[in-house]
Amino acid sequence: MNLSVDFLGYKMKNPVAAASGTFGFGYEFAEFYDINVLGSLSLKGTTKEARYGNPLPRIAECPSGLINAIGLQNPGVEKVISEEIPRLATVYDGKVIANVGGHSVEEYVYTASRFNDCDKVFAIELNISCPNVKGGGMAFGTDAKIAQSLVYSVKKIVKKPLMVKLSPNVTDIADMARAVADGGADAVSLINTLVGMRIDLRTRKPVIAVGKGGFSGPAVFPVAVRMVNEVCKAVSLPVMGMGGISSAEDVLEMMMAGATAVQVGAANLVNPYACKEIIEALPAAMERYGIRDLKDIVGACR
Amino acid sequence: MKRELLTVKSNRKLNESVFELVLTGASPMRAGQFAELTAEGFFLRRPISLARYEDGEAVFLIRIAGAGTAKMSLLEAGQTVDALTCLGNGFDVSANAPLLIGGGIGCAPLYQLAREFGAKGVRPVAVLGFRTAAEAYYLDEFAAVADVTVATDDGSLGVRGNALDAVRAANIRFDRYYACGPAVMLRALAVGLGNGQLSLEARMGCGFGACMGCSIKTVSGFKRVCKEGPVFEASEILWE
């Protein structure tokens, strides 16, 4: 039985990576278990300068999910490279994905290229779909022309393979995938969160301080499977699928939709052992569905 | 942090909005720490402060704030609760003459704190503030471990006014204060009484430092209420 997959030239021992924003810089979870079981992990979204993010509350409960509006809190790219990644390296032997956010083309290009000489990073995940940052973030992810031109600019400077994280908050996600593919992306990841809102009945105001945020969790899984499937049919790039994955069966389903590898996000927040448990459950789930090699099921559902 | 399946020993209403949930099978926790308790049918866990711990038994005093806590109030003896325990830093329990100041459901963690001071041979003073007499709880329990002053906003029990008013009126001598309650109360204490330890409340995603959902600004950078807190020195908090 083979669980390993190749993704952008990196051999993941299994297809399960922890999703950006739900796993800190990794070492937080090493207190709970040996995170070397992971296929990989995508680091907390990183920007050029340190960011505090949005005012509190940043979290709202939803049926089978949550809304978050963190606002890309992070210590800035210099500290990520000089402190966070070395600390992660003490507990994780594998390579990781650096998730890069920004407000301008220049900022994206600068931050992404700062990882050029970082051996621990095997790919850049360009976050053009964060719904929680004003004046940028998602604008890059919802306009095909702007997205394509951004990817083109980053690709010119960045040395690592470039994966672009797509927003589901668009009319046609296949169009976005084609645009970033034409811009030079090496892979795409999807879906980021869906824009959502909750209202407090007592105060008649939004639960989230900034009004709205990104909805994720098991509730969005069917949307994610559909979008991954559409994107895989539209472009020939490898896809990292995510959105509400909470079990080994979900991993198989996402891979049959077309994903070469997956990320697990919201599930980590309610069960810190989620990734480990999903990985441990994979062989039995594969056995149950007659799967010998995970590579055989990628895009099996066309 | 530990993930534990706890068993309900008892669950009873203390008043219209607060219930006492006694869970067994818990690892040792200390005053100021909290647990993330699952509410059946809800995605996120609920962060609840420890009110008492002894020999594997953890007591949580929970205010019914919404549908999730309402569901938890219906738990019956023998049922199990999936919990993340031993979360957060806890109080320092260092004072020689401690003053404990609680507001509403924020009185709950101060009960375990009073017990821990008691174990060191120190009897603290506790000022417990509630909106009205009907919302008060655990007064007899507190009286056994602390010298208690009660304050209510409407004067229906104890002295009229908020906890800070009561502290000033009673002219209490103390060398360090420990407080938990609404943010507006904690801020007033930080301004009026100077440095002490404050236990903050926040809407949390995970409760163990992963999501950054509960970060606050401090004099030494951003800190997570769930991980570096929930107890902070009053002097380190940069109030919004």
Boltz contact constraints between the chains, C-beta under 6 A:
constraints:
  - contact:
      token1: [A, 24]
      token2: [B, 210]
      max_distance: 6.0
  - contact:
      token1: [A, 28]
      token2: [B, 209]
      max_distance: 6.0
  - contact:
      token1: [A, 28]
      token2: [B, 210]
      max_distance: 6.0
  - contact:
      token1: [A, 52]
      token2: [B, 222]
      max_distance: 6.0
  - contact:
      token1: [A, 57]
      token2: [B, 203]
      max_distance: 6.0
  - contact:
      token1: [A, 58]
      token2: [B, 213]
      max_distance: 6.0
  - contact:
      token1: [A, 59]
      token2: [B, 203]
      max_distance: 6.0
  - contact:
      token1: [A, 59]
      token2: [B, 205]
      max_distance: 6.0
  - contact:
      token1: [A, 59]
      token2: [B, 213]
      max_distance: 6.0
  - contact:
      token1: [A, 61]
      token2: [B, 44]
      max_distance: 6.0
  - contact:
      token1: [A, 64]
      token2: [B, 43]
      max_distance: 6.0
  - contact:
      token1: [A, 65]
      token2: [B, 43]
      max_distance: 6.0
  - contact:
      token1: [A, 66]
      token2: [B, 43]
      max_distance: 6.0
  - contact:
      token1: [A, 66]
      token2: [B, 44]
      max_distance: 6.0
  - contact:
      token1: [A, 70]
      token2: [B, 212]
      max_distance: 6.0
  - contact:
      token1: [A, 73]
      token2: [B, 212]
      max_distance: 6.0
  - contact:
      token1: [A, 73]
      token2: [B, 215]
      max_distance: 6.0
  - contact:
      token1: [A, 217]
      token2: [B, 43]
      max_distance: 6.0
  - contact:
      token1: [A, 269]
      token2: [B, 205]
      max_distance: 6.0
  - contact:
      token1: [A, 269]
      token2: [B, 206]
      max_distance: 6.0
  - contact:
      token1: [A, 269]
      token2: [B, 211]
      max_distance: 6.0
